[in-house]
Amino acid sequence: MPVYIAFFILLLLVTNIYFLLNSKNEFHLKYLFKHILVNFLIFGLLAFGKNYSYGLDYTVFLIFNLQLLSSVYLYYHIYSLIAGQKKKISNYNYIFFIVLLVIFILNKFDIQILQFNENLKTPNFYDLEVEHKSLEDFTKNFIPIKHLFQIGYLMLIYFLVNTSLVESKSIKNKTSFKIWIYTYLSLSLLSIFTVLFIIYNPFYLSDQVLNILMQSNGAVTIILVLSYFTNPILFISILKTKLNNNNQADTTTTFMQINDLIVSKEMFLDSNLAIGMVSSLLSLKDSEVREAIGNHTNDNFNMYLNTLRINYSIDFLNKDYLNKHTIESLSSKCGFNSSQSFYRTFKKLKKTTPKEYYNNL
């Protein structure tokens, strides 16, 4: 039952985060999206993969690799968030796949890296049935090594937060974020050590007690999944999106007035056009003009004007304007102070230069 609950909670989460992604937050939120998506796939395999007895060892191998990949994505989400920019995943982070693959291959040849006492128990902690002796040995070899990697990433996250969070400029409420991280790390470690305790059973507890521990671990898993909803960064992103949606609805009429004035009268062709001139003509505050343009274009006032200018220049390029005129003439005609500014803005918006665009017509 905990597996199915986690599966549907993660489905809800991954859907919401997908719609939260934008150019301003994807440098870190995309990693969180991948982290939760991978966990969603894991619980999908745990919920439905157990119905396929053939190749169950492949399912276990895939699940353990996905669990470690999930840890990698969580680490880089936090790393990028603290740094304020996207951090590329280093190749050495995938060494766990090579290690687990070696164990998998050796197991196929009945070679066991770790020797276990026959009394050691392979827990049915995710409702994943382990019925065959070979698969039991396979799982027992994987679990300690997999958990060792997971603990390593959790410790990396702890030291990253402990040493770098104070200097971060992208995280405003550092205390709330630190509390969430430490809570998440504590629950994760509790789950890991509970599983290891069940396997090794150092105090020779009865099966009844071990089953209670397994059920408790299922509850911890649900709490871990629910803890994503208390992530202050995710919560703030959701709140900002809702506020932006409300603001966007409130500023639609204002933006239409601004856009109609600037476009119909071709005011954007004036290289000296300032926001004060527009706000004065419409009896608005400068801040209202900025907010309306920002909500509907995700650009500032100058970039909004430059976008109109570049689109205007495209019409001239399509009409073979450069056949008889220079780039300098075109840039001046479209409202730019210099050809360099025209070139730079054109390439930023169209991913090519005016000359290249014209030559490719």
N, C-alpha and C positions, 0 to 999 in steps of 0.2 A: 504493500500500500504506500509507504513513504516514497518509493520510486515513482509511482504514477503522480503523486502530489507534486513532487519536485519537477517532474517532466512538464506539467501544465503551468506551474509557476514560472519556470524558465522560458516557456513559449511566450507567455505574457510579457516577460521582461525583454526578451530579445526583439520582440515586435516593437515595443515602445522605444527601445534604444535606437533601433533602425531609423525611426522617424525623427529622432532627436539629432541625428548626425547632420552637421553642416560644416562649412569651410572653417569656421572659427573654433570648433571643438573636436574635429575628427582626428587631430594630431594625437590625442590621448583617448578619446571616447571610442574610436574605432577598435583599439586594442581591447577595451572593456567589452565591446560588442562581440568580438571574436572569442574572448574568454567565456562569456555567457553562452554564446552559440555552441562552442565546443562542449560545454557542460550539458547543454540541451541535447546534443547528439549522444553524449555518454549515457544519459538517463533514458534516451530513446532506445539505445542498444540494451540497456539493463532491463527495460520494461518489455521489449518485444523480441530482443535477440535470444532470450532464453528459450523461445519456442522452437529454435532450430538446434537440435542436438548435434547435427553434423557440423564439424568444424568449430566446435565451441572454444577450442584453444585459440583459434584465430580471433574469435570475438573478444576473448580475455586479453589477448595481445594488443588488439586495436584499442580496447577500453583503457588499458594502462598507458599506452602512448598518448591517447587523447587527454588523459588526466594530467600528464606531465606537460603537454602542449598548453593546456589550460593555465598551468602555473606560470609558464613562460609569458603568455599574453597578459596575465594579471601583473606580473613584475614590470613589463614594459608599459603598461597603462599607467602605473604609479610613477615609474621612472620618467616618462614623457610629461606627465602632469606636473611633477615637481620641477622639471627642467623648463617647462613652458614651451617646449617644442618636441616634434616627433623624434624619437630615438629608434634607430634602425636595429632590428634584431640581429645579433651576431651569430655566425654559423656555429660557434662552439656550443650554443644553447641546444643544438640538436644532437649532441653526443649521447644523450639518453636513449635516442632511437637506436643507435648503433649497439649500445650495451644490451638493450632488451632484445634486439634482433639476434645477437650472439647467443643469448640465453635460449631464445626460441628455437634456434637451429640446433643447439646442443641437446635440447630436450627431445628433438625429433630423433636423435641418435641415442636416446636414453642415457645421456651424460648429465649428471646433476652437479651443479656448482656448489650448492649448499646441501649438506647432509642433515636430515631431520630425524628426530625420534619418531617412531611410529605413532606415539600418542598425541603428537601435535595435531591440532584441529585446523582444518581449512574452513573458515567461517562462511556461512551462507548469508553474509551481511547485506547483500543487495538483491536477495531473492534469485540469485544466479546459481542454479544447481551445479554442483561438482560431484559427479557420480563415479568417474573412472579414476583409478589409481594414478595413471600417467598424467591426467589433467590435474589431479590433486598435487602431485609433486611439482608439476609445471607452475601452478598457482603459488605454491609455497616458495618457490625460487624467485618468482617475480615480485611478490608483495614486499618483502624486506628491502630489495634493491630499489623498487619503484618508490617506496616511502622514503628512502634515503635521499633520493633526488628531490622529492617534494619538500622534505624538511629543509634541504639546502636552499631551495627557492624562497621558502617562507622566512628563513634566516636572512637571506639577501634583502628581502622586502623590509624586514625589521631594521637592519642596519642602514638601509637607504633612507627610510623615514626618520630614523633616530639621528642621522648625521646631516641630512640635506634639507629636510622640511623647513627648518628655521629660515634658511636663505631663499626659499622659493617665493617668487613674486606672483605666480599664477594661482596659488591657493590662498584665499583670503582668510577663511575660518580654519586655521591650522589645528586648533584644539579639537574641534569636532571631527576633523578628518583623522587625526591621530587616534582618537578614541575608537572610531570605526575600524581603522586598520588593526589596532591591537586586539580588538574584540574578534575580528575575523581571523586573525592569526591564531589566537588562543583556541577558538572553536575548531579550527583546522587541525591544530596539533593534538587537541583532545580526541578528535576522530581518528587520527593516524595512530596514536598510542593505544587507543581502545582496541583497534583492529590487531595491532601487534600483540597486545596483552591476551586477546582471545586466542591467537595462533599459538603463542608460546605457553600460555596458561602456567605461569611460574608457581602459582599457589595450588595447582591441581584442583581448581574449582569444578563443581559439578556441571553437567550439561545444562541443567535448569538455570544456573547462575549465568553461564555463558550466553544462553539465549536471551536473558534479561539484558545483558550488556549489549548484545547485538541489536535488540529493540531500542535500547537507549541511544545507540550509535545512529540508528535510523532517525530518531528524533533530533539529534544534533545536526544531521544532514539537512533536515527540513529547516531548522533554525538558521543554518549557514546560507541556504538559498534565500530565505526571507530577509536575511541581513542586507542583501543587495538594496532593498527598498529603503534602508536607513543610511545608505552611502550618501554623505552630504553633497558630494560633487554631482551625483546622479540626480538627487532630489532638487538641487539648485537648477540643473539643466532643464528638468521637467517644468519647474516653476517659471523659469525665464521664457521657455517656449510658450507657455500658456499666456504669460503677460504680453509677449510679443504678438501673439495671435490677437489678443484683445486690442492692443495698441494699433495693430495693422487695420483692424476693422474700424477703429475710431478715426484713423487718419486717411481713410480712402478718399473721402470728399476733398480734403485739403490737398492731397497729392494730385488729384484730377485737376484742381484749379491751377496748381503750380505748373503741371505738365502742359496744360492747355495754353497757359500764358507764354511759357518759354518756347514751346514748339510752334504754335500758331503765328507768333510774331517773330520767330527765328532769333530770339534774344541770345541763344547759345552761340551765335556767330560773332557776338561782341566779345573780344578777348579780355575786356576789362569788366565784364559782368560780375557783380558781387552779390552775395546772398542778401545784403541789406537792400539792394534795389528791388529784388523780387518780393521780399517781405513787406516793403513799403507800399508797393503797388497793390498788394493783396490785403493790406492792413493786418498783417500777421507778425508774430515775433520771429526773430531769426531761429530760435530754438524749435519753433513749430515747423518751420520749413525744413530744418535739418532732420527732425524726427519723422516727418512724413516721407521724405526722400529715402531716409535710412530704412524705414519699415518696408518700403515697397521695392527698393532696388538693392538693398544691402550695400549701398555705396554712400560716400559723402557727397557734398554738393558739387565739388570740383570734378570728381570722377563721373558723376551723373551727367554734367555738362560735356565732359570729354567723350563719353559714350555716344551722346547725340551728335557730336562733331565728327567722330569716326564713322558713324553710320551715314552721315551726310557726305563725307569724303568718298565713301564706297560708291555712291551714285555717280560721282564725277569720274572715278576710275573706270567704272563700267561703261561710261560714255566716251572713253578714249581721251580724257582730259590731258593726260601726260604726253600725248602725241605732239601737242603744240605748246605745252606749258611745263614749268618746272615743279619739283616737289615743294620748293619754297613758296611758290605762288599758290599751290593747292592748300598748304598748311595755313597760310594767311587767310585764304578765302573761307576756310572752315572754322576760323576763330582761335587758332593757336598762335601764341606769341613767337614761337620759333619752330623751325623744321625739326630740330632735335627732339623737342617735346612731342611733336606730331609723330615722329618715328617711334619714339619710346612707347607712347600710348597705343599706337596702332599695333605694334608687335605684342604688347601685353594683352590686348583684347582679341586680336585675330590670329595670334601665334605665328605671324609672318610679317615681313616688312611691306610697306606700300609698293615698292618696286617689284618684289617677288609676286605680290598679289596681282599687280598689273600685267606682269610678264606671263602669268599663268592663265590669263583670260583667253 
